[in-house]
Amino acid sequence: MIRPKLSLKRPLAFLGAVFVGLTAAVAVAAPASAHHTEIKGTVVCEPTTGKKVITWTVTHSETKKYATLVEVKSSIDTPVKDIQGTVLTPKGKKGDSVSGVQEVPGDATGTVELTVFARWSKDGKTSEGKNKYENTSKGRVNLGKDTCAQTPPPCVEAGQAKFKHTFDGPNGVATVELDGELPLCQGVKQSFTLVSYFAPRPEFSVPQYVYGEPDTDTIEAGKTKIELKVELPDCNTQVDLIWGGRDQVIEEIVKDGPTYGNKKLGSPGAPGSRSKGPQGWYNGGTKACQQPAMDFVSNCDGTVIVNLSNNGKISKYPVEFTITAGNFSKKVTVAPNKAESVEVPASDAAEIVVTADGIEPKTYTWQRPEDCALPTVVVESDCENFTVAVKNPEGVTPATAKIAFGGKTETVTVPAGETKTVKFPAKETGTAATVTFEGLDVEPFEAVYEKPATCGGGGGGLPVTGAAAGGIAAGAVILLGAGVALFLVARRRRLRFTA
């Protein structure tokens, strides 16, 4: 039996097919090791902080998958910002890279290494499970040998600093601000002050006196703007915005004394010209810085005391008062926070007029005080006459009495401290005399004539003689001498007066 010769072509073809299949299987698994990120770093010196700043950039290498940057570690133990947790888009799309910053000491040298552990997802699967896509990538940057030294930031010294300001004098407010982008250098300060004054007139005039407390504030590094505010007096004033602190304030501006000159912001010369803005000064007001006041006191003797004062929060200047009353006239100057008194004679006190700048004229007429002593009336009856005596006490005005008796009327004026009498022919017992006082708010006095019992009606007989006659005569003399004295109490109406 002849067997055909075996051929090796088929087995060889089969083995070749198996080899190719195995090779293909290895090629499919291999891409897992190809997943990676690319890390690059650059370093610069930051002179304001004196530190070296590394900027790390992590870029995706895969074109069809998303990568999650799970963990970031550096060989220098300082934080790396903004990289860990980032999800990178497929390569070539927006978001396929991320940058983060790491600050290291300025004297650090050598190489810094950044390690980034990332995971990829495919078909909804991540590194967990059958398909594993993860990798760890590293990047390095050389810090060099030089030290990063801290240098101060750009700034401006006091002598070169420029400012700008606002000013509202009538409301007592102002602002001052550093002009330009550069701050004042560390330790450099510039103060400004807003101050208000009492002023004698609404335009510039002297003397002037500081009112209240000036407001001072300072511009320095980290503080580029200040706001100032002061209280203004309720009278003529001057407000100044000046260059400098509280020690630059002039407490009293007087004739031929120091002034602010170009220290006022907005002045044509330095230092005030170094601030741009309106004129930093104001003069105004509607009334004098005085508080004149007066009151009147009537005395029982008819004189009037005029009390003049210049006391109050805004009393800073003397006040001249003018007093006129009949033939009496006087000018009185009252200093700030002082008072003066003037006595107007009784003969001129019928109408008193007082004037002063800043107030309306005031008119006053003497009025009898309530506690003044009143006149008294004493009567004496004898056989021939009825005598009425009017007594006026000391320290009062003259009293005018009108006395009526038996159809006859007499008027007498009695000066203070004196007594005047009026005699009327005797009338029948019980006849009344009425005494009325002009200008006094009292009810009329009434006094009754009482004929003495010793007054006899017979005549033609011999006079009584002897011891008994002598006794009778003596008794008559005693009775006649005694008289009858009446002290009448008057009802007075309350007197009111106003200044």
C-alpha positions in Angstrom: 0.0 0.0 0.0 1.4 3.2 -1.0 0.7 6.1 1.4 0.7 9.6 0.1 3.5 11.9 1.4 2.4 14.1 4.2 2.7 17.9 3.7 3.8 20.4 6.5 2.0 23.3 5.0 -1.2 22.9 7.0 0.4 22.5 10.5 2.6 25.4 9.8 -0.3 27.5 8.7 -2.2 26.6 11.9 0.7 27.5 14.2 1.1 30.8 12.4 -2.5 31.6 13.0 -2.2 30.8 16.7 0.9 33.1 17.0 -0.8 35.9 15.3 -3.8 35.6 17.6 -1.7 35.6 20.7 0.2 38.6 19.5 -3.1 40.5 18.9 -4.3 39.7 22.5 -1.1 41.2 23.9 -1.6 44.3 21.8 -5.2 44.8 23.2 -4.0 44.7 26.9 -1.0 46.8 26.3 -2.8 50.2 26.1 -3.4 50.1 29.8 0.3 50.8 30.4 0.1 53.6 27.8 -2.3 55.8 29.8 -0.5 58.7 31.4 -0.3 62.4 32.1 2.4 64.8 31.1 3.8 67.0 33.9 5.8 70.1 33.4 7.0 72.8 35.9 8.4 76.3 35.7 9.8 78.3 38.6 10.1 82.0 39.3 11.2 84.2 42.2 8.4 86.3 43.8 10.3 89.3 45.3 7.4 90.7 47.2 7.2 87.5 49.3 10.8 86.2 49.0 9.6 82.8 47.8 10.1 80.6 44.8 6.9 79.9 43.0 6.5 76.7 40.9 3.7 76.5 38.3 2.9 72.8 37.6 0.9 72.0 34.4 -0.6 68.5 34.1 -1.7 67.6 30.5 -3.9 64.6 29.4 -2.4 62.1 26.9 -5.6 60.1 26.0 -7.8 61.3 23.2 -10.9 59.3 24.1 -11.1 59.0 27.9 -11.5 61.3 30.9 -8.9 61.3 33.6 -9.4 62.0 37.3 -6.3 63.3 39.1 -6.8 61.4 42.3 -3.7 62.3 44.3 -0.9 64.8 44.0 2.4 64.7 46.0 5.5 66.9 46.0 9.0 66.1 47.2 8.9 69.4 49.1 6.2 69.5 51.8 4.3 72.6 50.7 0.8 72.5 49.3 0.2 72.3 45.6 -3.0 74.2 44.8 -5.8 73.6 42.2 -4.6 70.2 40.8 -5.8 67.3 42.9 -9.4 66.3 42.2 -9.5 67.8 38.7 -11.1 65.8 35.9 -9.3 66.3 32.6 -11.1 66.1 29.2 -9.7 64.0 26.4 -6.6 65.4 24.8 -7.2 68.1 22.3 -10.4 69.3 23.9 -10.9 72.3 26.2 -10.0 71.3 29.7 -7.4 68.7 28.8 -4.9 70.4 31.1 -4.7 72.1 34.5 -2.2 74.3 36.3 -1.5 74.7 39.9 0.9 76.7 42.0 3.3 75.6 44.7 5.3 78.0 46.8 8.6 76.9 48.3 11.2 78.7 50.5 13.3 81.2 48.7 16.5 79.4 49.7 15.4 76.0 48.4 17.7 74.5 45.7 18.0 71.4 43.7 15.1 69.4 42.0 11.5 69.2 43.1 9.5 66.2 41.9 5.7 66.2 41.5 3.9 62.8 41.4 0.3 62.6 40.0 -1.8 59.5 40.4 -4.7 59.4 37.8 -7.5 57.1 36.9 -9.3 56.8 33.5 -12.8 55.7 32.8 -14.1 53.7 29.8 -17.6 52.7 29.0 -18.7 53.7 32.4 -16.0 51.6 34.1 -13.1 53.0 36.1 -10.0 51.4 37.5 -12.2 49.2 39.7 -13.2 46.0 38.1 -12.0 43.9 35.2 -10.7 46.8 33.1 -8.0 48.7 34.9 -7.0 52.1 33.7 -4.6 53.9 36.1 -1.2 55.3 36.1 1.3 57.4 38.1 3.2 60.1 36.4 6.1 62.3 37.6 7.5 65.6 36.6 10.5 67.5 37.8 11.7 71.1 37.9 15.1 72.5 38.9 15.0 75.3 41.5 18.5 76.4 40.6 21.2 77.6 43.0 20.2 81.2 43.5 18.2 82.4 46.5 15.0 84.3 46.0 15.4 87.5 48.1 12.4 89.5 49.2 12.3 93.1 48.0 9.9 95.8 49.1 7.0 96.5 46.7 6.9 99.8 44.8 5.8 102.7 47.0 6.0 106.4 47.3 7.9 108.4 49.9 6.2 111.2 51.8 8.0 114.0 49.9 6.8 112.7 46.6 3.3 111.7 47.6 0.3 113.5 45.9 -3.2 113.7 47.3 -6.7 114.8 46.3 -9.4 116.1 48.5 -13.0 117.2 48.8 -14.3 120.0 51.0 -17.7 121.0 52.2 -17.2 124.0 54.6 -20.8 124.8 55.4 -21.4 121.3 56.6 -17.9 120.8 58.2 -16.9 117.7 56.2 -13.9 116.8 54.0 -12.1 113.8 52.6 -8.4 113.4 51.7 -7.1 110.5 49.5 -3.7 109.4 48.2 -3.5 110.2 44.5 -1.9 107.6 42.2 -1.6 103.8 42.2 1.4 103.5 44.5 0.9 103.3 48.3 2.9 105.2 50.8 6.1 103.3 51.8 6.0 101.3 55.0 6.4 103.6 58.0 5.5 106.7 56.0 2.6 108.7 57.4 0.8 112.0 56.5 -1.8 113.6 58.7 -4.5 116.1 57.8 -6.8 118.1 60.1 -10.2 119.8 59.8 -10.8 122.6 62.2 -13.6 125.2 62.8 -13.5 128.6 64.4 -15.6 131.2 66.1 -15.3 134.3 63.8 -16.4 137.9 64.5 -17.9 138.3 61.0 -19.0 136.0 58.1 -15.9 137.0 56.1 -12.3 136.6 57.1 -11.7 138.7 60.2 -9.8 138.3 63.5 -9.7 137.3 66.3 -10.8 133.8 65.8 -11.0 131.0 68.4 -11.1 127.2 67.9 -14.6 125.8 68.3 -15.0 122.3 69.6 -12.4 119.6 68.8 -10.5 119.5 65.5 -10.6 116.2 63.6 -7.3 114.7 62.6 -6.6 111.5 60.7 -3.6 109.9 59.0 -2.9 108.3 55.6 -0.3 105.6 55.7 0.6 102.2 54.1 -2.6 100.2 53.8 -4.8 103.3 54.5 -5.2 105.5 51.4 -8.3 107.6 52.3 -9.6 109.4 55.3 -12.9 111.3 56.2 -13.0 114.3 58.5 -15.9 116.0 60.2 -16.2 118.9 62.7 -19.0 120.6 64.5 -19.7 124.2 63.5 -20.7 127.0 65.9 -24.2 128.4 65.4 -22.8 131.8 64.4 -20.1 133.3 62.2 -17.4 130.7 61.5 -14.3 129.8 59.6 -13.5 126.2 58.6 -10.0 125.1 57.4 -8.6 121.8 56.0 -4.9 121.9 56.8 -1.8 119.8 56.1 -0.6 118.3 59.3 -1.8 116.9 62.6 -3.4 118.4 65.7 -0.1 120.1 66.7 -0.4 122.3 63.6 -3.7 123.8 64.8 -3.6 127.5 65.7 -5.8 127.9 68.8 -6.3 131.7 68.3 -5.9 133.5 65.0 -5.1 137.1 65.8 -3.9 140.2 64.1 -0.2 140.0 63.1 -0.2 136.4 64.5 0.6 133.1 62.7 -1.8 131.9 60.0 -2.0 128.7 58.0 -1.0 130.2 54.7 -0.2 127.5 52.1 -0.9 124.7 54.7 -4.5 124.9 53.7 -5.3 122.2 51.1 -5.9 123.7 47.6 -3.5 126.6 48.2 -1.3 127.8 45.3 1.9 126.9 47.2 3.3 123.8 48.9 2.4 121.8 50.9 -1.3 122.7 50.2 -0.8 122.6 46.5 0.2 118.9 46.7 -3.5 118.0 47.1 -5.9 118.5 44.2 -9.3 119.8 44.9 -11.3 122.9 45.9 -10.1 125.6 48.3 -9.9 124.0 51.7 -11.3 127.0 53.6 -14.6 128.6 54.2 -16.0 131.7 55.9 -19.7 132.2 56.6 -22.5 132.5 59.1 -25.6 134.6 59.8 -25.2 135.9 63.3 -22.5 137.1 65.7 -20.8 134.7 68.1 -22.3 136.4 71.1 -25.3 135.6 73.4 -26.4 139.0 74.8 -29.1 138.8 77.3 -30.8 141.1 79.8 -33.3 141.3 82.5 -34.8 144.1 84.6 -35.4 144.3 88.4 -37.6 147.1 89.8 -36.7 148.4 93.2 -39.2 149.9 95.7 -37.4 153.3 95.5 -38.3 153.6 91.8 -34.9 152.7 90.4 -34.4 149.8 88.0 -31.4 147.5 87.9 -30.6 146.4 84.3 -28.7 143.1 84.3 -26.6 142.6 81.2 -24.9 139.3 80.3 -22.8 137.6 77.6 -22.9 134.0 78.6 -23.4 131.0 76.4 -21.9 128.3 74.2 -21.2 130.8 71.4 -20.2 133.8 73.6 -16.7 134.5 72.3 -16.7 138.2 71.6 -17.6 141.3 73.7 -21.1 142.8 73.4 -21.8 146.5 73.6 -25.2 147.3 75.2 -26.8 150.8 75.0 -29.2 151.9 77.7 -31.5 154.9 77.2 -34.1 156.1 79.7 -35.4 159.7 79.7 -32.3 161.9 80.3 -30.2 158.8 81.2 -28.0 157.1 78.6 -25.1 154.7 79.0 -23.0 152.3 76.9 -21.8 149.1 78.5 -19.4 146.5 77.0 -19.7 143.1 78.5 -16.8 140.6 77.9 -17.4 137.0 76.9 -18.9 134.9 79.8 -19.3 138.0 81.9 -22.2 140.1 83.3 -22.7 143.7 84.3 -25.4 145.6 86.1 -26.6 149.2 85.6 -28.9 151.2 87.8 -31.4 153.5 86.1 -32.5 156.4 88.4 -36.1 156.5 89.4 -36.6 159.8 87.7 -35.8 158.2 84.3 -37.3 154.8 84.8 -40.6 155.4 83.2 -39.4 153.9 79.9 -36.1 152.1 79.5 -34.8 150.9 76.1 -31.8 148.5 75.8 -30.2 147.6 72.5 -27.3 145.4 71.4 -26.1 143.6 68.2 -27.8 140.3 67.6 -31.0 140.9 69.6 -34.2 142.9 69.3 -34.4 146.1 71.3 -36.2 145.6 74.7 -38.3 148.2 76.5 -39.2 148.1 80.2 -41.1 150.3 82.6 -40.6 150.4 86.4 -43.2 148.4 88.3 -43.7 148.5 92.0 -42.5 145.2 93.6 -45.0 143.3 95.6 -43.0 143.4 98.9 -42.6 147.2 99.1 -43.8 148.8 102.4 -47.0 150.9 102.1 -47.9 154.3 103.6 -49.7 154.5 106.9 -52.4 156.9 108.0 -52.7 158.4 111.6 -55.7 160.6 112.6 -56.2 162.9 115.6 -59.5 164.4 116.7 -59.8 167.4 119.0 -62.5 169.9 119.6 -61.6 172.2 116.8 -59.9 170.0 114.1 -59.6 166.6 112.5 -55.9 166.0 111.7 -54.9 163.3 109.1 -51.2 162.4 109.0 -49.8 160.3 106.1 -46.5 158.6 106.7 -44.4 157.2 103.9 -41.7 154.6 104.9 -38.0 154.7 103.9 -36.8 153.2 100.6 -40.0 153.7 98.5 -41.2 156.1 95.9 -43.1 159.3 97.0 -46.7 158.6 97.9 -49.5 160.9 96.7 -52.5 160.9 98.9 -55.9 162.5 98.2 -57.8 163.2 101.5 -61.5 164.1 101.5 -63.3 165.2 104.7 -66.5 167.2 105.2 -66.8 168.2 101.6 -63.2 169.4 101.4 -60.4 167.6 99.5 -56.7 168.0 100.0 -53.8 166.3 98.0 -50.4 165.8 99.5 -47.2 164.1 98.1 -45.1 162.5 100.8 -41.4 161.7 100.1 -39.9 158.5 101.4 -39.2 158.6 105.1 -41.4 161.7 105.8 -44.8 162.5 107.2 -47.3 165.1 106.1 -50.4 166.3 107.9 -53.7 167.9 106.8 -56.1 169.6 109.2 -59.8 169.9 108.6 -62.3 171.8 110.7 -64.0 169.4 113.1 -67.4 168.0 112.1 -70.0 165.9 113.8 -68.9 162.7 115.4 -68.9 159.9 112.9 -68.0 162.0 109.9 -65.5 159.9 107.8 -62.4 161.0 106.0 -61.4 159.0 102.9 -57.7 158.7 102.0 -56.9 157.5 98.4 -53.3 156.8 97.2 -52.7 157.5 93.6 -50.6 154.9 91.8 -51.0 152.3 94.6 -53.2 149.4 94.0 -54.8 149.6 97.5 -58.3 150.2 98.6 -59.1 153.7 100.0 -58.5 154.3 103.8 -61.5 155.5 105.8 -61.0 157.3 109.2 -63.9 158.6 111.4 -63.8 161.8 113.4 -64.6 161.3 117.0 -65.4 164.5 119.0 -63.7 164.4 122.4 -66.1 164.2 125.4 -64.4 167.1 127.1 -65.5 169.5 124.4 -68.3 171.6 126.3 -71.2 173.4 124.6 -72.1 176.1 127.4 -70.6 179.5 128.0 -70.9 182.8 130.0 -70.2 181.1 133.4 -67.1 181.6 135.5 -64.3 179.2 134.8 -63.9 176.3 137.1 -61.2 177.0 139.7 -59.7 175.3 142.7 -58.2 171.9 143.2 -61.1 170.2 141.6 -60.9 172.5 138.6 -57.2 171.8 138.3 -57.8 168.1 138.3 -60.4 168.4 135.6 -58.2 170.6 133.5 -55.4 168.1 133.8 -57.6 165.3 132.7 -58.8 167.2 129.7 -55.2 167.9 128.6 -54.4 164.2 128.8 -57.4 163.3 126.7 -56.7 165.9 124.1 -53.1 164.9 123.8 -53.9 161.2 123.4 -56.0 161.6 120.2 -57.0 158.6 118.2 -54.5 156.9 115.9 -55.7 154.6 113.2 -53.4 152.2 111.4 -55.3 150.8 108.5 -54.2 147.6 106.7 -54.5 147.9 103.0 -55.4 145.0 100.6 -53.0 144.9 97.7 -53.4 143.4 94.3 -50.6 141.2 93.0 -48.3 143.2 90.7 -46.9 141.6 87.7 -44.1 142.8 85.4 -42.0 141.3 82.7 -38.6 142.1 81.4 
